[in-house]
Amino acid sequence: MGVRSVLVVDDDEELVVSIRAALERDGIDVRSARNAVQALALVQSSRPDVVLVDLMMPVAGGWDFIQRLRSGAGPSDLPIVLISAMHTLADEAKRLGVTRFLQKPFSLDALVGAVRDAADEGHAPLRRNAS
């Protein structure tokens, strides 16, 4: 199937710009949201192939987004790549149905690979990607 579109949910504008450039260079359409509220609205209006989501954001963070999504506020089978500086999240991420976990800082090549893997495998069990 491959990946055609990604939603990046992160309030770090510099990181979003870097991620957007890497994914668009790979032919992927990128939309972004600065918090969970914006992200849920975007997911409901147009389903992306993969969502990249950070945990720590103002208004509503990544856990809130994932919990709402998995409980029916959007497509519950949507592949999610969690990006975070916190490395102790694997168990909680797996419980919430996160497809991939990237620990910050990560390389853009690792990010593109994680997005492609998540899209290809869909809502599969969590696998940690090397940074």
CNS distance restraints for C-alpha pairs under 8 A (distance, minus, plus):
assign (resid   1 and name CA) (resid 119 and name CA) 7.64 0.50 0.50
assign (resid   1 and name CA) (resid 120 and name CA) 6.31 0.50 0.50
assign (resid   2 and name CA) (resid 116 and name CA) 6.56 0.50 0.50
assign (resid   2 and name CA) (resid 119 and name CA) 6.08 0.50 0.50
assign (resid   2 and name CA) (resid 120 and name CA) 5.78 0.50 0.50
assign (resid   3 and name CA) (resid  28 and name CA) 6.80 0.50 0.50
assign (resid   3 and name CA) (resid  49 and name CA) 5.83 0.50 0.50
assign (resid   3 and name CA) (resid  50 and name CA) 7.43 0.50 0.50
assign (resid   3 and name CA) (resid 115 and name CA) 7.59 0.50 0.50
assign (resid   3 and name CA) (resid 116 and name CA) 6.06 0.50 0.50
assign (resid   3 and name CA) (resid 119 and name CA) 5.58 0.50 0.50
assign (resid   3 and name CA) (resid 120 and name CA) 7.46 0.50 0.50
assign (resid   4 and name CA) (resid  27 and name CA) 7.37 0.50 0.50
assign (resid   4 and name CA) (resid  28 and name CA) 4.98 0.50 0.50
assign (resid   4 and name CA) (resid  29 and name CA) 6.02 0.50 0.50
assign (resid   4 and name CA) (resid  48 and name CA) 7.85 0.50 0.50
assign (resid   4 and name CA) (resid  49 and name CA) 6.49 0.50 0.50
assign (resid   5 and name CA) (resid  28 and name CA) 5.45 0.50 0.50
assign (resid   5 and name CA) (resid  29 and name CA) 4.56 0.50 0.50
assign (resid   5 and name CA) (resid  30 and name CA) 5.80 0.50 0.50
assign (resid   5 and name CA) (resid  31 and name CA) 7.81 0.50 0.50
assign (resid   5 and name CA) (resid  48 and name CA) 5.09 0.50 0.50
assign (resid   5 and name CA) (resid  49 and name CA) 5.32 0.50 0.50
assign (resid   5 and name CA) (resid  50 and name CA) 6.83 0.50 0.50
assign (resid   6 and name CA) (resid  28 and name CA) 7.04 0.50 0.50
assign (resid   6 and name CA) (resid  29 and name CA) 6.30 0.50 0.50
assign (resid   6 and name CA) (resid  30 and name CA) 5.00 0.50 0.50
assign (resid   6 and name CA) (resid  31 and name CA) 6.39 0.50 0.50
assign (resid   6 and name CA) (resid  48 and name CA) 5.31 0.50 0.50
assign (resid   6 and name CA) (resid  49 and name CA) 5.87 0.50 0.50
assign (resid   6 and name CA) (resid  50 and name CA) 4.97 0.50 0.50
assign (resid   6 and name CA) (resid  51 and name CA) 5.61 0.50 0.50
assign (resid   6 and name CA) (resid  52 and name CA) 7.20 0.50 0.50
assign (resid   7 and name CA) (resid  30 and name CA) 5.90 0.50 0.50
assign (resid   7 and name CA) (resid  31 and name CA) 4.88 0.50 0.50
assign (resid   7 and name CA) (resid  32 and name CA) 5.37 0.50 0.50
assign (resid   7 and name CA) (resid  33 and name CA) 7.41 0.50 0.50
assign (resid   7 and name CA) (resid  39 and name CA) 7.69 0.50 0.50
assign (resid   7 and name CA) (resid  48 and name CA) 6.13 0.50 0.50
assign (resid   7 and name CA) (resid  50 and name CA) 6.52 0.50 0.50
assign (resid   7 and name CA) (resid  51 and name CA) 4.75 0.50 0.50
assign (resid   7 and name CA) (resid  52 and name CA) 6.16 0.50 0.50
assign (resid   8 and name CA) (resid  16 and name CA) 6.96 0.50 0.50
assign (resid   8 and name CA) (resid  30 and name CA) 7.16 0.50 0.50
assign (resid   8 and name CA) (resid  31 and name CA) 6.27 0.50 0.50
assign (resid   8 and name CA) (resid  32 and name CA) 4.59 0.50 0.50
assign (resid   8 and name CA) (resid  33 and name CA) 6.31 0.50 0.50
assign (resid   8 and name CA) (resid  51 and name CA) 5.98 0.50 0.50
assign (resid   8 and name CA) (resid  52 and name CA) 4.76 0.50 0.50
assign (resid   8 and name CA) (resid  53 and name CA) 6.07 0.50 0.50
assign (resid   9 and name CA) (resid  32 and name CA) 5.73 0.50 0.50
assign (resid   9 and name CA) (resid  33 and name CA) 4.80 0.50 0.50
assign (resid   9 and name CA) (resid  34 and name CA) 5.72 0.50 0.50
assign (resid   9 and name CA) (resid  35 and name CA) 6.19 0.50 0.50
assign (resid   9 and name CA) (resid  36 and name CA) 7.20 0.50 0.50
assign (resid   9 and name CA) (resid  39 and name CA) 6.41 0.50 0.50
assign (resid   9 and name CA) (resid  51 and name CA) 7.35 0.50 0.50
assign (resid   9 and name CA) (resid  52 and name CA) 5.99 0.50 0.50
assign (resid   9 and name CA) (resid  53 and name CA) 4.63 0.50 0.50
assign (resid   9 and name CA) (resid  54 and name CA) 6.21 0.50 0.50
assign (resid   9 and name CA) (resid  62 and name CA) 7.79 0.50 0.50
assign (resid  10 and name CA) (resid  15 and name CA) 7.95 0.50 0.50
assign (resid  10 and name CA) (resid  16 and name CA) 6.77 0.50 0.50
assign (resid  10 and name CA) (resid  32 and name CA) 7.55 0.50 0.50
assign (resid  10 and name CA) (resid  33 and name CA) 6.46 0.50 0.50
assign (resid  10 and name CA) (resid  34 and name CA) 5.12 0.50 0.50
assign (resid  10 and name CA) (resid  35 and name CA) 6.50 0.50 0.50
assign (resid  10 and name CA) (resid  53 and name CA) 6.23 0.50 0.50
assign (resid  10 and name CA) (resid  54 and name CA) 5.36 0.50 0.50
assign (resid  10 and name CA) (resid  57 and name CA) 6.76 0.50 0.50
assign (resid  11 and name CA) (resid  16 and name CA) 7.86 0.50 0.50
assign (resid  11 and name CA) (resid  33 and name CA) 7.53 0.50 0.50
assign (resid  11 and name CA) (resid  34 and name CA) 4.47 0.50 0.50
assign (resid  11 and name CA) (resid  35 and name CA) 6.67 0.50 0.50
assign (resid  11 and name CA) (resid  57 and name CA) 5.90 0.50 0.50
assign (resid  11 and name CA) (resid  58 and name CA) 7.63 0.50 0.50
assign (resid  12 and name CA) (resid  16 and name CA) 6.29 0.50 0.50
assign (resid  12 and name CA) (resid  34 and name CA) 7.92 0.50 0.50
assign (resid  13 and name CA) (resid  17 and name CA) 6.15 0.50 0.50
assign (resid  14 and name CA) (resid  18 and name CA) 6.37 0.50 0.50
assign (resid  15 and name CA) (resid  19 and name CA) 6.10 0.50 0.50
assign (resid  16 and name CA) (resid  20 and name CA) 5.89 0.50 0.50
assign (resid  16 and name CA) (resid  32 and name CA) 7.48 0.50 0.50
assign (resid  17 and name CA) (resid  21 and name CA) 6.16 0.50 0.50
assign (resid  18 and name CA) (resid  22 and name CA) 6.29 0.50 0.50
assign (resid  18 and name CA) (resid 108 and name CA) 7.93 0.50 0.50
assign (resid  19 and name CA) (resid  23 and name CA) 6.13 0.50 0.50
assign (resid  19 and name CA) (resid 108 and name CA) 6.88 0.50 0.50
assign (resid  19 and name CA) (resid 111 and name CA) 7.98 0.50 0.50
assign (resid  20 and name CA) (resid  24 and name CA) 5.85 0.50 0.50
assign (resid  20 and name CA) (resid  30 and name CA) 6.02 0.50 0.50
assign (resid  21 and name CA) (resid  25 and name CA) 5.96 0.50 0.50
assign (resid  22 and name CA) (resid  26 and name CA) 6.56 0.50 0.50
assign (resid  22 and name CA) (resid 108 and name CA) 6.46 0.50 0.50
assign (resid  22 and name CA) (resid 109 and name CA) 7.95 0.50 0.50
assign (resid  22 and name CA) (resid 112 and name CA) 7.24 0.50 0.50
assign (resid  23 and name CA) (resid  27 and name CA) 6.55 0.50 0.50
assign (resid  23 and name CA) (resid  28 and name CA) 5.29 0.50 0.50
assign (resid  23 and name CA) (resid  29 and name CA) 7.41 0.50 0.50
assign (resid  23 and name CA) (resid  30 and name CA) 7.17 0.50 0.50
assign (resid  23 and name CA) (resid 112 and name CA) 6.41 0.50 0.50
assign (resid  24 and name CA) (resid  28 and name CA) 4.79 0.50 0.50
assign (resid  24 and name CA) (resid  29 and name CA) 6.04 0.50 0.50
assign (resid  24 and name CA) (resid  30 and name CA) 6.86 0.50 0.50
assign (resid  32 and name CA) (resid  39 and name CA) 7.58 0.50 0.50
assign (resid  33 and name CA) (resid  38 and name CA) 5.48 0.50 0.50
assign (resid  33 and name CA) (resid  39 and name CA) 5.25 0.50 0.50
assign (resid  33 and name CA) (resid  42 and name CA) 7.95 0.50 0.50
assign (resid  34 and name CA) (resid  38 and name CA) 6.72 0.50 0.50
assign (resid  34 and name CA) (resid  39 and name CA) 7.52 0.50 0.50
assign (resid  34 and name CA) (resid  57 and name CA) 7.32 0.50 0.50
assign (resid  35 and name CA) (resid  39 and name CA) 6.24 0.50 0.50
assign (resid  35 and name CA) (resid  57 and name CA) 5.91 0.50 0.50
assign (resid  35 and name CA) (resid  58 and name CA) 6.46 0.50 0.50
assign (resid  35 and name CA) (resid  59 and name CA) 6.36 0.50 0.50
assign (resid  35 and name CA) (resid  60 and name CA) 5.56 0.50 0.50
assign (resid  35 and name CA) (resid  61 and name CA) 6.01 0.50 0.50
assign (resid  35 and name CA) (resid  62 and name CA) 7.58 0.50 0.50
assign (resid  36 and name CA) (resid  40 and name CA) 6.04 0.50 0.50
assign (resid  36 and name CA) (resid  59 and name CA) 7.54 0.50 0.50
assign (resid  36 and name CA) (resid  60 and name CA) 5.00 0.50 0.50
assign (resid  36 and name CA) (resid  61 and name CA) 5.62 0.50 0.50
assign (resid  36 and name CA) (resid  62 and name CA) 6.31 0.50 0.50
assign (resid  36 and name CA) (resid  64 and name CA) 6.69 0.50 0.50
assign (resid  36 and name CA) (resid  65 and name CA) 4.78 0.50 0.50
assign (resid  37 and name CA) (resid  41 and name CA) 6.53 0.50 0.50
assign (resid  37 and name CA) (resid  59 and name CA) 7.61 0.50 0.50
assign (resid  37 and name CA) (resid  60 and name CA) 6.37 0.50 0.50
assign (resid  37 and name CA) (resid  65 and name CA) 7.44 0.50 0.50
assign (resid  38 and name CA) (resid  42 and name CA) 6.38 0.50 0.50
assign (resid  39 and name CA) (resid  43 and name CA) 6.12 0.50 0.50
assign (resid  39 and name CA) (resid  65 and name CA) 7.49 0.50 0.50
assign (resid  40 and name CA) (resid  44 and name CA) 6.10 0.50 0.50
assign (resid  40 and name CA) (resid  65 and name CA) 6.98 0.50 0.50
assign (resid  40 and name CA) (resid  69 and name CA) 7.44 0.50 0.50
assign (resid  40 and name CA) (resid  73 and name CA) 7.34 0.50 0.50
assign (resid  40 and name CA) (resid  74 and name CA) 6.91 0.50 0.50
assign (resid  41 and name CA) (resid  45 and name CA) 6.28 0.50 0.50
assign (resid  42 and name CA) (resid  46 and name CA) 6.06 0.50 0.50
assign (resid  42 and name CA) (resid  47 and name CA) 7.54 0.50 0.50
assign (resid  43 and name CA) (resid  47 and name CA) 4.94 0.50 0.50
assign (resid  43 and name CA) (resid  48 and name CA) 6.71 0.50 0.50
assign (resid  43 and name CA) (resid  74 and name CA) 6.52 0.50 0.50
assign (resid  43 and name CA) (resid  75 and name CA) 7.82 0.50 0.50
assign (resid  44 and name CA) (resid  73 and name CA) 7.94 0.50 0.50
assign (resid  44 and name CA) (resid  74 and name CA) 5.77 0.50 0.50
assign (resid  44 and name CA) (resid  75 and name CA) 7.82 0.50 0.50
assign (resid  47 and name CA) (resid  75 and name CA) 7.78 0.50 0.50
assign (resid  49 and name CA) (resid  78 and name CA) 7.14 0.50 0.50
assign (resid  49 and name CA) (resid  79 and name CA) 7.11 0.50 0.50
assign (resid  49 and name CA) (resid 119 and name CA) 6.01 0.50 0.50
assign (resid  50 and name CA) (resid  78 and name CA) 6.52 0.50 0.50
assign (resid  50 and name CA) (resid  79 and name CA) 5.08 0.50 0.50
assign (resid  50 and name CA) (resid  80 and name CA) 5.86 0.50 0.50
assign (resid  50 and name CA) (resid  81 and name CA) 7.36 0.50 0.50
assign (resid  50 and name CA) (resid 115 and name CA) 6.62 0.50 0.50
assign (resid  50 and name CA) (resid 118 and name CA) 6.84 0.50 0.50
assign (resid  50 and name CA) (resid 119 and name CA) 5.95 0.50 0.50
assign (resid  51 and name CA) (resid  78 and name CA) 7.43 0.50 0.50
assign (resid  51 and name CA) (resid  79 and name CA) 6.39 0.50 0.50
assign (resid  51 and name CA) (resid  80 and name CA) 4.85 0.50 0.50
assign (resid  51 and name CA) (resid  81 and name CA) 6.13 0.50 0.50
assign (resid  52 and name CA) (resid  80 and name CA) 5.95 0.50 0.50
assign (resid  52 and name CA) (resid  81 and name CA) 4.74 0.50 0.50
assign (resid  52 and name CA) (resid  82 and name CA) 5.90 0.50 0.50
assign (resid  52 and name CA) (resid  83 and name CA) 6.84 0.50 0.50
assign (resid  52 and name CA) (resid 115 and name CA) 7.84 0.50 0.50
assign (resid  53 and name CA) (resid  62 and name CA) 5.89 0.50 0.50
assign (resid  53 and name CA) (resid  80 and name CA) 7.16 0.50 0.50
assign (resid  53 and name CA) (resid  81 and name CA) 6.32 0.50 0.50
assign (resid  53 and name CA) (resid  82 and name CA) 5.07 0.50 0.50
assign (resid  53 and name CA) (resid  83 and name CA) 5.87 0.50 0.50
assign (resid  54 and name CA) (resid  61 and name CA) 7.40 0.50 0.50
assign (resid  54 and name CA) (resid  62 and name CA) 5.42 0.50 0.50
assign (resid  54 and name CA) (resid  82 and name CA) 6.03 0.50 0.50
assign (resid  54 and name CA) (resid  83 and name CA) 4.92 0.50 0.50
assign (resid  54 and name CA) (resid  84 and name CA) 5.65 0.50 0.50
assign (resid  55 and name CA) (resid  61 and name CA) 5.32 0.50 0.50
assign (resid  55 and name CA) (resid  62 and name CA) 3.94 0.50 0.50
assign (resid  55 and name CA) (resid  63 and name CA) 6.03 0.50 0.50
assign (resid  55 and name CA) (resid  82 and name CA) 7.62 0.50 0.50
assign (resid  55 and name CA) (resid  83 and name CA) 7.25 0.50 0.50
assign (resid  55 and name CA) (resid  84 and name CA) 6.24 0.50 0.50
assign (resid  56 and name CA) (resid  61 and name CA) 5.33 0.50 0.50
assign (resid  56 and name CA) (resid  62 and name CA) 6.47 0.50 0.50
assign (resid  57 and name CA) (resid  61 and name CA) 4.65 0.50 0.50
assign (resid  57 and name CA) (resid  62 and name CA) 7.11 0.50 0.50
assign (resid  60 and name CA) (resid  64 and name CA) 6.16 0.50 0.50
assign (resid  60 and name CA) (resid  65 and name CA) 7.24 0.50 0.50
assign (resid  61 and name CA) (resid  65 and name CA) 6.42 0.50 0.50
assign (resid  62 and name CA) (resid  66 and name CA) 6.14 0.50 0.50
assign (resid  63 and name CA) (resid  67 and name CA) 5.99 0.50 0.50
assign (resid  64 and name CA) (resid  68 and name CA) 6.06 0.50 0.50
assign (resid  65 and name CA) (resid  69 and name CA) 6.01 0.50 0.50
assign (resid  66 and name CA) (resid  70 and name CA) 6.01 0.50 0.50
assign (resid  66 and name CA) (resid  96 and name CA) 6.84 0.50 0.50
assign (resid  66 and name CA) (resid  98 and name CA) 7.97 0.50 0.50
assign (resid  67 and name CA) (resid  71 and name CA) 6.06 0.50 0.50
assign (resid  67 and name CA) (resid  96 and name CA) 6.70 0.50 0.50
assign (resid  68 and name CA) (resid  72 and name CA) 6.50 0.50 0.50
assign (resid  68 and name CA) (resid  73 and name CA) 5.37 0.50 0.50
assign (resid  68 and name CA) (resid  74 and name CA) 7.54 0.50 0.50
assign (resid  69 and name CA) (resid  73 and name CA) 4.87 0.50 0.50
assign (resid  69 and name CA) (resid  74 and name CA) 4.88 0.50 0.50
assign (resid  69 and name CA) (resid  75 and name CA) 6.49 0.50 0.50
assign (resid  69 and name CA) (resid  76 and name CA) 5.64 0.50 0.50
assign (resid  70 and name CA) (resid  74 and name CA) 7.33 0.50 0.50
assign (resid  70 and name CA) (resid  75 and name CA) 7.41 0.50 0.50
assign (resid  70 and name CA) (resid  76 and name CA) 4.51 0.50 0.50
assign (resid  70 and name CA) (resid  77 and name CA) 7.52 0.50 0.50
assign (resid  70 and name CA) (resid  96 and name CA) 7.13 0.50 0.50
assign (resid  70 and name CA) (resid  97 and name CA) 7.54 0.50 0.50
assign (resid  71 and name CA) (resid  76 and name CA) 6.87 0.50 0.50
assign (resid  72 and name CA) (resid  76 and name CA) 6.02 0.50 0.50
assign (resid  77 and name CA) (resid 122 and name CA) 7.30 0.50 0.50
assign (resid  77 and name CA) (resid 123 and name CA) 5.37 0.50 0.50
assign (resid  78 and name CA) (resid 122 and name CA) 6.94 0.50 0.50
assign (resid  78 and name CA) (resid 123 and name CA) 6.19 0.50 0.50
assign (resid  79 and name CA) (resid  98 and name CA) 7.00 0.50 0.50
assign (resid  79 and name CA) (resid  99 and name CA) 5.65 0.50 0.50
assign (resid  79 and name CA) (resid 118 and name CA) 5.78 0.50 0.50
assign (resid  79 and name CA) (resid 119 and name CA) 6.45 0.50 0.50
assign (resid  79 and name CA) (resid 122 and name CA) 5.23 0.50 0.50
assign (resid  79 and name CA) (resid 123 and name CA) 4.93 0.50 0.50
assign (resid  79 and name CA) (resid 124 and name CA) 7.68 0.50 0.50
assign (resid  80 and name CA) (resid  97 and name CA) 7.85 0.50 0.50
assign (resid  80 and name CA) (resid  98 and name CA) 5.17 0.50 0.50
assign (resid  80 and name CA) (resid  99 and name CA) 5.18 0.50 0.50
assign (resid  80 and name CA) (resid 100 and name CA) 6.49 0.50 0.50
assign (resid  80 and name CA) (resid 118 and name CA) 7.14 0.50 0.50
assign (resid  80 and name CA) (resid 123 and name CA) 7.73 0.50 0.50
assign (resid  81 and name CA) (resid  98 and name CA) 6.37 0.50 0.50
assign (resid  81 and name CA) (resid  99 and name CA) 5.77 0.50 0.50
assign (resid  81 and name CA) (resid 100 and name CA) 4.48 0.50 0.50
assign (resid  81 and name CA) (resid 101 and name CA) 5.59 0.50 0.50
assign (resid  81 and name CA) (resid 102 and name CA) 7.18 0.50 0.50
assign (resid  81 and name CA) (resid 114 and name CA) 7.15 0.50 0.50
assign (resid  81 and name CA) (resid 115 and name CA) 6.90 0.50 0.50
assign (resid  81 and name CA) (resid 118 and name CA) 7.13 0.50 0.50
assign (resid  82 and name CA) (resid  93 and name CA) 7.81 0.50 0.50
assign (resid  82 and name CA) (resid  98 and name CA) 6.70 0.50 0.50
assign (resid  82 and name CA) (resid  99 and name CA) 7.83 0.50 0.50
assign (resid  82 and name CA) (resid 100 and name CA) 6.09 0.50 0.50
assign (resid  82 and name CA) (resid 101 and name CA) 4.69 0.50 0.50
assign (resid  82 and name CA) (resid 102 and name CA) 6.12 0.50 0.50
assign (resid  83 and name CA) (resid 101 and name CA) 5.97 0.50 0.50
assign (resid  83 and name CA) (resid 102 and name CA) 4.82 0.50 0.50
assign (resid  83 and name CA) (resid 103 and name CA) 5.79 0.50 0.50
assign (resid  83 and name CA) (resid 104 and name CA) 6.52 0.50 0.50
assign (resid  84 and name CA) (resid 101 and name CA) 7.85 0.50 0.50
assign (resid  84 and name CA) (resid 102 and name CA) 6.58 0.50 0.50
assign (resid  84 and name CA) (resid 103 and name CA) 5.13 0.50 0.50
assign (resid  84 and name CA) (resid 104 and name CA) 5.37 0.50 0.50
assign (resid  85 and name CA) (resid 103 and name CA) 5.28 0.50 0.50
assign (resid  85 and name CA) (resid 104 and name CA) 4.46 0.50 0.50
assign (resid  85 and name CA) (resid 105 and name CA) 6.90 0.50 0.50
assign (resid  86 and name CA) (resid 103 and name CA) 6.80 0.50 0.50
assign (resid  86 and name CA) (resid 104 and name CA) 7.78 0.50 0.50
assign (resid  87 and name CA) (resid 103 and name CA) 6.26 0.50 0.50
assign (resid  89 and name CA) (resid  93 and name CA) 5.87 0.50 0.50
assign (resid  90 and name CA) (resid  94 and name CA) 6.00 0.50 0.50
assign (resid  90 and name CA) (resid 101 and name CA) 7.46 0.50 0.50
assign (resid  90 and name CA) (resid 126 and name CA) 7.71 0.50 0.50
assign (resid  90 and name CA) (resid 128 and name CA) 7.89 0.50 0.50
assign (resid  91 and name CA) (resid  95 and name CA) 6.26 0.50 0.50
assign (resid  92 and name CA) (resid  96 and name CA) 6.35 0.50 0.50
assign (resid  93 and name CA) (resid  97 and name CA) 6.36 0.50 0.50
assign (resid  93 and name CA) (resid  98 and name CA) 5.25 0.50 0.50
assign (resid  93 and name CA) (resid 101 and name CA) 7.85 0.50 0.50
assign (resid  93 and name CA) (resid 126 and name CA) 7.35 0.50 0.50
assign (resid  94 and name CA) (resid  98 and name CA) 5.55 0.50 0.50
assign (resid  94 and name CA) (resid  99 and name CA) 7.65 0.50 0.50
assign (resid  94 and name CA) (resid 125 and name CA) 6.73 0.50 0.50
assign (resid  94 and name CA) (resid 126 and name CA) 5.40 0.50 0.50
assign (resid  97 and name CA) (resid 123 and name CA) 7.16 0.50 0.50
assign (resid  97 and name CA) (resid 124 and name CA) 7.77 0.50 0.50
assign (resid  97 and name CA) (resid 125 and name CA) 6.84 0.50 0.50
assign (resid  97 and name CA) (resid 126 and name CA) 7.11 0.50 0.50
assign (resid  98 and name CA) (resid 123 and name CA) 7.65 0.50 0.50
assign (resid  98 and name CA) (resid 125 and name CA) 7.19 0.50 0.50
assign (resid  98 and name CA) (resid 126 and name CA) 5.70 0.50 0.50
assign (resid  99 and name CA) (resid 118 and name CA) 6.10 0.50 0.50
assign (resid  99 and name CA) (resid 122 and name CA) 7.53 0.50 0.50
assign (resid  99 and name CA) (resid 123 and name CA) 5.92 0.50 0.50
assign (resid  99 and name CA) (resid 124 and name CA) 5.57 0.50 0.50
assign (resid  99 and name CA) (resid 125 and name CA) 5.67 0.50 0.50
assign (resid  99 and name CA) (resid 126 and name CA) 4.51 0.50 0.50
assign (resid  99 and name CA) (resid 127 and name CA) 6.57 0.50 0.50
assign (resid 100 and name CA) (resid 114 and name CA) 6.63 0.50 0.50
assign (resid 100 and name CA) (resid 118 and name CA) 6.66 0.50 0.50
assign (resid 100 and name CA) (resid 126 and name CA) 5.19 0.50 0.50
assign (resid 100 and name CA) (resid 127 and name CA) 5.14 0.50 0.50
assign (resid 100 and name CA) (resid 128 and name CA) 5.75 0.50 0.50
assign (resid 100 and name CA) (resid 129 and name CA) 6.79 0.50 0.50
assign (resid 101 and name CA) (resid 126 and name CA) 7.12 0.50 0.50
assign (resid 101 and name CA) (resid 127 and name CA) 6.62 0.50 0.50
assign (resid 101 and name CA) (resid 128 and name CA) 4.95 0.50 0.50
assign (resid 101 and name CA) (resid 129 and name CA) 6.21 0.50 0.50
assign (resid 102 and name CA) (resid 106 and name CA) 6.73 0.50 0.50
assign (resid 102 and name CA) (resid 111 and name CA) 7.40 0.50 0.50
assign (resid 102 and name CA) (resid 114 and name CA) 7.96 0.50 0.50
assign (resid 102 and name CA) (resid 128 and name CA) 6.48 0.50 0.50
assign (resid 102 and name CA) (resid 129 and name CA) 5.72 0.50 0.50
assign (resid 102 and name CA) (resid 130 and name CA) 7.17 0.50 0.50
assign (resid 102 and name CA) (resid 131 and name CA) 6.71 0.50 0.50
assign (resid 103 and name CA) (resid 131 and name CA) 6.80 0.50 0.50
assign (resid 104 and name CA) (resid 131 and name CA) 7.77 0.50 0.50
assign (resid 105 and name CA) (resid 131 and name CA) 7.21 0.50 0.50
assign (resid 106 and name CA) (resid 110 and name CA) 6.66 0.50 0.50
assign (resid 106 and name CA) (resid 111 and name CA) 7.04 0.50 0.50
assign (resid 106 and name CA) (resid 130 and name CA) 7.97 0.50 0.50
assign (resid 106 and name CA) (resid 131 and name CA) 4.46 0.50 0.50
assign (resid 107 and name CA) (resid 111 and name CA) 6.39 0.50 0.50
assign (resid 107 and name CA) (resid 131 and name CA) 5.65 0.50 0.50
assign (resid 108 and name CA) (resid 112 and name CA) 6.18 0.50 0.50
assign (resid 109 and name CA) (resid 113 and name CA) 6.18 0.50 0.50
assign (resid 110 and name CA) (resid 114 and name CA) 6.09 0.50 0.50
assign (resid 110 and name CA) (resid 129 and name CA) 7.14 0.50 0.50
assign (resid 110 and name CA) (resid 130 and name CA) 6.79 0.50 0.50
assign (resid 110 and name CA) (resid 131 and name CA) 5.74 0.50 0.50
assign (resid 111 and name CA) (resid 115 and name CA) 6.19 0.50 0.50
assign (resid 111 and name CA) (resid 131 and name CA) 7.98 0.50 0.50
assign (resid 112 and name CA) (resid 116 and name CA) 6.24 0.50 0.50
assign (resid 113 and name CA) (resid 117 and name CA) 6.06 0.50 0.50
assign (resid 114 and name CA) (resid 118 and name CA) 5.98 0.50 0.50
assign (resid 114 and name CA) (resid 129 and name CA) 6.63 0.50 0.50
assign (resid 115 and name CA) (resid 119 and name CA) 6.18 0.50 0.50
assign (resid 116 and name CA) (resid 120 and name CA) 6.12 0.50 0.50
assign (resid 117 and name CA) (resid 121 and name CA) 6.05 0.50 0.50
assign (resid 118 and name CA) (resid 122 and name CA) 5.56 0.50 0.50
assign (resid 118 and name CA) (resid 123 and name CA) 7.43 0.50 0.50
assign (resid 118 and name CA) (resid 124 and name CA) 7.69 0.50 0.50
